[in-house]
Amino acid sequence: LQGFLWAMLLLFCAIQELGSWAMHTAVEGPGLGEPGDPALLASGRVKRGWVWNQFFVVEEYTGTEPLYVGKIHSDSDEGDGSIKYTISGEGAGTIFLIDEITGDIHATERLDREQKTFYTLRAQARDRQTDQLLEPESEFIIKVQDINDSEPRFLEGPYIGSVAELSPIGTSVMQVMASDADDPTYGSSARVVYSVLEGEQHFTVDSKTGVIRTAVADLDRETQDRYEVVIRATDMAGQLGGLSGSTTVTIVVTDVNDNPPRFPQKMYQFSIVETAPVGTAIGRVKAEDSDVGENTDMTYQVKDEEGVEMFKVTTDSNTQEAVITIQKPLDYESKKVHTVVVEALNKFVDPRFVDLGTFRDQTIVRVSVLDVDEPPEFRPPSNLMEVQEDAHVGSVVGVVTALDPDTANHPVRYAIDRSTDAERIFDIDAKTGAIVTGKVLDRETAGWHNITVLAMEADNHSQVSRASLRIRILDVNDNPPELATPYEAAVCEDAKPGQLIQTISVVDRDEPQSGHHFYFTLAPEATNNHHFSLLDIQDNTAAVHTQRVGFNRQEQDVYLLPILVVDSGPPALSSTGTLTIRVCGCDSNGAIQSCNSTAYVVSATLSPGALIALLVCVLILVVLVLLILTLKRHHKSHLTSEDDEDMRDNVIKYNDEGGGEQDTEAYDMSALRSLYDFSEIKAGDGGGGPGEGGPGRNPASELHALPQWVQSPDLDFSVFRDYICRKVEQADEDLSVPPYDSFQTYAFEGSDSPVPSLSSINTWSSGSEQDFSYLGGWGPRFRQLAALYAGRRGEEDSEES
């Protein structure tokens, strides 16, 4: 291959030399004058100063000497070296050099057509002495001649394609394309053909287009799901000496639904207890499918009639398993083993592969029912009983029956859930289940009773069944009818015979099945009555009418009419009710004015003047009430203000921490100064009390000095002293306390204080001449204090004497 390249290189060089010399043509005429010579312009001949077009240079030259490109020559050059040739443009002076005398151009560097296909330069011919242009500057091109030095390359790799399994021969898989950097317009260096290096047993490739196709029709994904195919691209149209490149194409065989589902086992066995509730899952079975994806989706169904009735099969969409659940309650005593035929079939069937066989499979599932100790069962499950309300205590209401469903058939015991019959109205026989009355029944009190009956095994009370029983109390006629209300009627003194006075109705607590029917008549004691009559209207009501002309309430103002009411039974019951009839005075229209001394009905209306007088009275009462309330409130506030003026009992306490003596904004000092008008007190030698004749006391002042407190020698203040010391230590150790003065009030000021007391009470003063007898007038709360200071005053007087 290298020898061939060198031969081609030499051939191109020879062709180039011939072409460059052929471009040098002589110009007719005596010679080439200066540019712009008038003689040249005046002549009718057109001169051609540059006779050449372009040069060619072969790429990838590997020689040691500069590569000859071509020669430029001016027709005015006589060979005496008076003309200087120069070039400028792309690569001038670096890649391309020119001989200034001969005009020969050489390439000094190795060129690559794939990087740059041509170079544009400009040539000049100048006078060597004057450096003036002898010819106009001309442009020329140096083309880089291509050689086959670039192999085809697959730029879009890696390639991954796919094809469905069982595809016919010639099915297109994908297309690959290789690119060659050589000149496609020159020779066959860029003509690429494709071939398969590896994988030709299963795939082919189109030599011109690069389309990969299947070579066989039995590709099976379950056998091999991917193939690695090596494709080669060769330039020079595949001829000897052409360069080549290759790529690996991964072809994935996709799945089609060509495999039916198959159960790994032909029989499955499960067991479940008979007490399992409906909907309980018995077990799972799964059919295997060699396909993947949605081709493995399947559904399951029960095929036999017995299984359809007792069991239900659903498909778990996540695991594609058949979940078998109970559809009806199981009973070990009825059937111990159930056989279920389960069928699996693909959800999506490809009609192209139906001829491969049926895409479904069946298996048998045997379900064994396990026996458990079950509670008794009530048979029949009737929950309604009836009993007459007049049944005697101990009468049988009905019988409940429960049986043990197990094969052991244990005896059953009965009981009543007393939470449903707290009053023990009914009892039950523990062995027979007979329900009897335990108390006297009354339908009018409770017409229905709901109780719960328990049935349990005699030797195992944990096996309990419950049954709700409704007992209806049947009615018997045990309540006589009664008047609906205590009727009272009124009759006018001038009433006429046959006038309707009152309509009577009755009530009966009983509820006969045929409905109520009542009969009305006057009681036997009223047979001699000639004043009123009673008419039975036959609709369970009766009407009372007058029988005489006029009544005189002075003779008799009240009549009592006994009425006998009888129901329809059986047995027929009756009761007597009394209708009270008052004789009243009436106006001309028959409106009742008064009955005896008490007005029965007031029908008169108030005049406008009476209404106005009534409203005025109401307003006067309201004003009086408001005035009384205002006076009480004013009197209370006056008492309160008087109490506030008593400065002897006022204590104003400020809980704010002051900022020292200079702080005058923490609180209002005027509030303190307004309480007392203390005169200036000068401390004497005796301990701070004012002496006789001293200016400390103002005789005109009516304010009394506060009592002085004197420590009793027999009192123990150690508890207060310890408490105050602990408080002082805590305050000193607390670093968070701000550095401000604080005022705290304690019950004991301490002893031997080096600073005089700040209290205005003058605690240690013993020479006071204050008379504390006025303390007795401060009320009972200050009685003990007055006695204390009165005693202290007596001691001081005795000491002075």
ABEGO torsion letter per residue (X at the ends): XAAAAAAAAAAAAAAAAAAAAAABBBBBEAEBBBBGBAAAAABABBBBABBBABBBBBBGBABABBBBAEBBBBAABAGAGABBBBBBEBGBGAABBBBAAAGBBBBABBBBAAABABBBBBBBBBBAAAGBBABBBBBBBBBBBBBBABBBBBAAOBBBBBBBBGBBBGBBABBBBBBBABBAABEAAABBBBBBABGAAABBBBAAAGBBBBABAABBAAABABBBBBBBBBBGGGBBGBBBBBBBBBBBBBBBBABBBBBABABBBBBBBAABBBGBBABBBBBBBABBEAAABBBBBBABAAAAAABBBBBBAAAGBBBBBBABBBBAAABABBBBBBBBBBABBBAAAAAAEBBBBBBBBBBBBBBBBBBBBBOBABABBBBBAABBBGBBAEBBBBBBABAAGBBBBBBBBAAABAAGABBBBAAAGBBBBABBBBAAABABBBBBBBBBBAABAABBBBBBBBBBBBBBBABBBBBABBBBBBBBAABBBGBBABBBBBBBABBBAAEBBBBBBBBAAAAABAABBBBBAGAGBBBBBBABBEBBAAABABBBBBBBBBBAOOBBBBBBBBBBBBBBBBBAAGBBABBEABBABBABBBBAAAAAAAAAAAAAAAAAAAAAAAAAAAAAAAAAAAAAABAAABBBBBABBBAEAABAAABBAAAAAAABBBBBBBBBAAGGBBBBGBAABBAABABBBBBBBBBBAABBAAAAAAAAAAAAAAAAABAABBBBBBBBBBABAEBGBABBBABAAGAABAABABBAAAAAAAEAAAAAAAAAAAAAAAAAAAAAX
